Amino acid sequence: MIRNRLVIATLVSIVALAFASAQTPRRRPTPAPAKPKPSPTPTPAPPSTATQQPADPPSATVAIVNGATISQADVNDQINAAILNDPDLYLRSFYADQDKEIKEARKRAVDARIGSMLIDAEAKKRGVTTDEIIQREINAKIAPPTEVEIQAAYNANRAQIGSADLESVRPDIINYLRNQRSQELYEAFINRLRMTNVVSKGADVNAPNLASGTVLAAVNGSPIRVDAINERMKAYVYKLQMKIYAAQKSAVNRRINDLLLIAEANNRKVGPEEIVRTEITEKLKPPTEAEITSFYNENKARITGDLASARTAIAQYLQQQQQEKLETALSEKLRAGAKVQARV
């Protein structure tokens, strides 16, 4: 979509990942449920003439660990939290109501194609490239956010930011505000172009049983056909489905690791936190200045800001990398002697 071409001065994804992951608290292992006490066999009640309500179907089994089952219900809360905390608002909408979001996405796809065609037409009129048009009409007009705006955005998003201070997330906030402005400038520019070009509507993109070749809209006589939108939607839906699958798989793996950790703690006759401390916490080392500088130099083409402004985020990312390696090593160690069957 043309919108993707408007993302400018984007903070490197690795640093953004560092910021996001550093704010995510580690979930403590869930204690093993206590064994239920035997209860006396109740006296059978006489048959009722009232209509019997069907029982809820059992939750599907998503993994088996040393004979203990993990059901879908056991991990639903973690999956829901992962989706709700994802910055992709379209993913949240897709997860809540897939059919509704697909219909909305199809409309957005048509609008995006219209916008792209309008910019192409304007570029031809001016005898320049589309990139030059975007630079002149959008990128060059983005004013840098003020300190007041940065502080306001920080305050408004404290729930998502967590304990990170303003300086450590400043590049992310600046990038967010700049992207907001680029989108506003883009929409205003497209509206102006609609007044100087002929944009006609065709069939509703969400009408049932649209035949191949159906025209959904046209820009100066050039049609937008349903086939192109259908192809675009395949990739879009697949991307969102894979994100949801990744959240499901991550939640199941965390639950598996929790059960294995509890079992190992019981074998050693210690608490799970003792194993975490000796296998992970005590082995963590803060990244050196040389490591931070090396990372910055290798990635500075994709990082907004200088080393000083990105140092905290880079350090968090490197620390997170190190912790994940230690967690993976512990997980592999625990799984080596276990019987694990995952169905996700």
C-alpha positions in Angstrom: 0.0 0.0 0.0 1.0 3.6 -0.5 0.8 4.1 3.2 3.8 1.8 3.7 5.9 4.1 1.4 5.2 7.0 3.7 6.9 5.6 6.7 10.0 7.8 7.1 12.9 8.0 9.5 11.7 4.8 11.2 13.5 3.6 14.2 15.3 0.4 13.6 13.1 -2.6 14.4 15.6 -4.2 16.7 15.7 -1.2 19.0 11.9 -1.0 19.0 11.8 -4.7 19.8 14.2 -4.0 22.7 12.0 -1.4 24.1 8.8 -3.5 23.8 10.4 -6.7 25.2 12.1 -4.9 28.0 8.7 -3.7 29.3 7.2 -7.1 29.3 7.4 -8.7 32.8 8.5 -12.3 33.0 5.6 -14.5 34.0 6.2 -16.6 37.1 5.7 -20.3 36.7 2.1 -21.3 37.5 2.0 -23.6 40.6 0.9 -27.1 39.9 -2.7 -27.6 40.9 -3.4 -29.5 44.1 -4.8 -33.0 43.9 -8.5 -33.0 44.6 -9.7 -34.7 47.8 -11.9 -37.7 47.3 -15.6 -36.9 47.9 -18.4 -39.3 48.8 -20.4 -40.7 45.9 -23.7 -38.7 45.7 -27.0 -40.3 45.6 -28.4 -40.3 42.1 -31.1 -37.7 41.6 -34.4 -38.8 40.0 -34.7 -38.0 36.3 -35.9 -34.4 35.7 -38.6 -33.6 33.2 -36.9 -30.3 32.4 -34.9 -29.9 29.3 -31.2 -30.7 30.0 -28.7 -28.0 29.0 -25.8 -29.4 27.0 -22.5 -29.2 28.9 -19.7 -27.0 27.5 -17.5 -29.0 25.2 -14.1 -29.9 26.7 -11.2 -27.5 25.9 -8.9 -28.9 23.2 -5.6 -30.4 24.3 -2.7 -28.3 22.9 0.2 -30.2 24.5 1.0 -33.2 26.8 4.0 -32.9 29.2 5.0 -36.2 30.9 1.4 -37.3 30.8 -0.1 -34.0 32.0 -2.3 -32.2 29.5 -2.3 -28.6 28.7 -5.7 -27.4 27.3 -6.5 -24.4 25.1 -8.2 -22.9 28.1 -4.9 -23.0 30.1 -3.2 -20.7 27.6 -6.1 -18.5 26.4 -5.3 -15.7 28.8 -1.7 -15.5 27.7 -2.7 -15.5 24.0 -5.3 -12.8 24.5 -2.8 -10.6 26.4 -0.2 -11.0 23.6 -2.7 -10.0 21.0 -4.1 -7.0 23.0 -0.5 -5.8 23.7 0.5 -6.0 20.0 0.9 -2.6 18.5 -0.9 -3.7 15.3 -4.4 -2.5 15.8 -5.6 -4.4 12.8 -4.4 -7.7 14.4 -6.5 -7.0 17.4 -9.5 -6.3 15.3 -8.9 -9.5 13.2 -8.5 -11.6 16.4 -11.8 -10.2 17.8 -13.9 -10.5 14.6 -12.1 -12.0 11.6 -14.9 -11.5 9.1 -15.5 -7.9 10.1 -11.8 -7.0 9.9 -11.4 -8.7 6.5 -14.3 -6.6 5.1 -12.8 -3.4 6.5 -9.4 -4.4 5.1 -10.8 -4.9 1.7 -12.2 -1.4 1.8 -8.9 0.0 2.9 -7.1 -1.9 0.1 -9.4 -0.2 -2.5 -8.7 3.2 -1.0 -5.0 2.6 -0.9 -5.0 1.6 -4.5 -6.9 4.7 -5.5 -4.4 6.8 -3.5 -1.5 5.2 -5.2 -3.0 5.7 -8.7 -3.7 9.4 -7.9 -0.1 10.0 -6.8 1.1 8.2 -10.0 -1.1 10.4 -12.1 0.2 13.6 -10.3 3.8 12.5 -10.8 3.2 12.1 -14.5 1.6 15.6 -14.7 4.6 17.1 -13.0 7.2 15.0 -14.8 8.7 13.7 -11.6 8.8 10.3 -9.8 6.3 9.3 -7.2 9.1 9.3 -4.6 9.7 13.0 -5.4 6.0 13.8 -5.0 5.9 12.1 -1.6 9.0 13.9 -0.5 7.7 17.3 -1.6 4.1 17.0 -0.4 4.5 14.9 2.7 8.0 14.2 4.0 9.3 17.7 3.6 6.2 19.1 5.4 6.5 17.1 8.6 7.5 19.4 11.4 9.6 17.9 14.2 7.5 17.3 17.3 7.9 19.8 20.1 9.1 18.9 23.6 5.5 19.5 24.9 4.1 17.0 22.3 6.7 14.4 23.2 6.0 14.7 26.9 2.2 14.5 26.3 2.6 11.4 24.2 4.8 9.8 26.9 2.3 10.6 29.6 -0.7 9.3 27.5 1.0 6.0 26.9 2.5 5.2 30.3 0.4 2.0 30.6 2.1 0.6 27.5 5.6 2.1 28.2 5.8 0.8 31.8 8.8 1.8 33.9 11.0 3.1 31.0 11.9 6.8 31.4 11.3 9.4 28.7 14.8 9.5 27.4 15.0 5.8 26.7 11.8 5.9 24.6 12.2 9.3 23.1 13.2 8.0 19.6 10.1 5.7 19.6 7.8 8.6 20.6 9.3 10.9 18.0 8.9 8.3 15.3 5.3 7.7 16.4 4.4 11.4 16.2 6.2 11.8 12.8 4.3 8.9 11.4 1.0 10.3 12.7 1.8 13.6 10.9 2.8 11.8 7.7 -0.5 10.0 7.6 -2.4 13.2 8.1 -0.5 15.0 5.3 -1.0 11.9 3.1 -4.8 11.9 3.6 -5.0 15.7 3.0 -2.9 15.4 -0.2 -5.1 12.5 -1.5 -8.3 14.6 -0.9 -6.8 17.4 -2.9 -5.9 15.1 -5.8 -9.5 13.6 -5.8 -10.7 17.1 -6.7 -8.5 17.4 -9.7 -8.9 13.8 -11.0 -11.8 11.7 -12.0 -12.4 9.0 -9.4 -15.5 6.8 -10.0 -17.0 4.0 -7.9 -17.9 0.6 -9.2 -19.1 -2.5 -7.4 -19.0 -2.8 -3.6 -15.8 -4.7 -2.8 -17.6 -6.8 -0.2 -20.6 -7.7 -2.4 -21.1 -11.4 -2.5 -20.1 -13.6 -5.5 -18.2 -10.9 -7.4 -17.1 -12.2 -10.8 -13.5 -12.1 -11.8 -12.8 -8.8 -13.6 -15.4 -6.9 -11.7 -14.5 -3.2 -11.5 -14.5 -1.7 -8.0 -13.4 1.8 -8.9 -11.5 3.7 -11.6 -9.1 6.6 -11.6 -9.1 8.7 -14.7 -10.6 5.7 -16.5 -8.1 3.1 -15.3 -10.0 0.4 -13.5 -9.3 -1.3 -10.1 -10.5 -4.9 -10.5 -11.6 -7.3 -7.7 -8.9 -9.8 -8.7 -6.1 -7.5 -7.6 -7.8 -6.9 -4.2 -8.3 -10.6 -3.7 -4.7 -11.3 -4.3 -3.6 -8.6 -1.9 -6.0 -9.9 0.8 -4.5 -13.4 0.6 -1.1 -12.0 1.8 -2.8 -9.8 4.4 -4.9 -12.5 6.0 -2.0 -14.9 6.0 0.2 -12.4 7.8 -2.3 -11.9 10.6 -3.0 -15.6 10.9 0.7 -16.3 11.3 0.9 -13.6 14.0 -1.9 -15.3 15.9 -0.3 -18.7 15.5 3.0 -17.3 16.8 1.2 -16.0 19.9 -0.5 -19.4 20.4 2.8 -21.3 20.0 4.6 -18.9 22.4 1.9 -19.3 25.1 2.0 -23.1 24.8 5.8 -23.2 25.0 5.8 -21.0 28.1 3.2 -23.3 29.8 5.3 -26.3 28.9 8.4 -24.7 30.3 6.5 -23.8 33.5 5.5 -27.4 34.1 8.9 -28.7 33.4 10.5 -26.1 35.7 8.1 -27.0 38.5 8.8 -30.7 38.0 12.6 -30.1 38.1 12.2 -27.9 41.2 10.3 -30.7 42.9 13.0 -33.2 42.0 15.7 -30.9 43.5 13.4 -30.1 46.4 13.8 -26.3 45.8 11.5 -23.6 44.6 11.3 -22.8 40.9 12.7 -19.4 41.5 15.9 -20.9 42.8 16.5 -22.7 39.5 15.8 -19.5 37.6 18.2 -17.6 39.8 21.1 -20.1 39.4 20.5 -20.9 35.7 19.6 -17.4 34.4 19.6 -14.4 36.8 23.1 -15.0 38.2 24.6 -15.6 34.7 23.3 -12.4 33.2 25.9 -9.7 32.6 25.2 -6.1 31.6 26.4 -5.4 28.0 29.8 -3.6 27.8 30.2 -0.2 26.3 32.1 -1.8 23.5 29.2 -4.2 22.7 26.7 -1.3 22.7 29.0 0.8 20.4 29.6 -2.2 18.1 25.8 -2.8 17.8 25.2 0.8 17.1 27.9 1.0 14.4 26.6 -2.1 12.7 23.0 -0.9 12.6 23.1 2.9 12.7 21.9 3.2 9.1 18.5 2.0 10.5 18.6 3.8 13.8 17.0 7.2 14.4 19.2 9.3 16.6 22.8 9.2 17.8 24.5 6.7 20.0 23.7 8.6 23.2 19.9 8.7 22.5 19.8 5.0 21.5 22.2 3.7 24.2 19.6 2.7 26.7 17.4 0.9 24.2 20.4 -1.0 22.7 21.5 -2.0 26.2 18.0 -3.3 26.9 17.9 -5.2 23.7 21.4 -6.8 24.2 20.4 -7.8 27.8 17.2 -9.3 26.5 19.0 -11.3 23.9 21.3 -12.7 26.5 18.4 -13.6 28.8 16.5 -15.3 26.0 19.6 -17.4 25.2 19.9 -18.5 28.8 16.1 -19.2 29.0 16.4 -21.3 25.8 19.3 -23.2 27.2 17.4 -24.0 30.4 14.3 -25.0 28.4 16.3 -27.4 26.2 18.0 -28.9 29.2 14.6 -29.6 30.9 13.0 -30.9 27.7 15.9 -33.3 27.1 14.7 -35.8 29.7 10.9 -35.1 29.3 8.1 -36.4 27.1 6.6 -33.4 25.4 4.0 -33.5 22.7 2.9 -30.1 21.4 0.0 -29.8 19.0 0.5 -26.1 18.1 
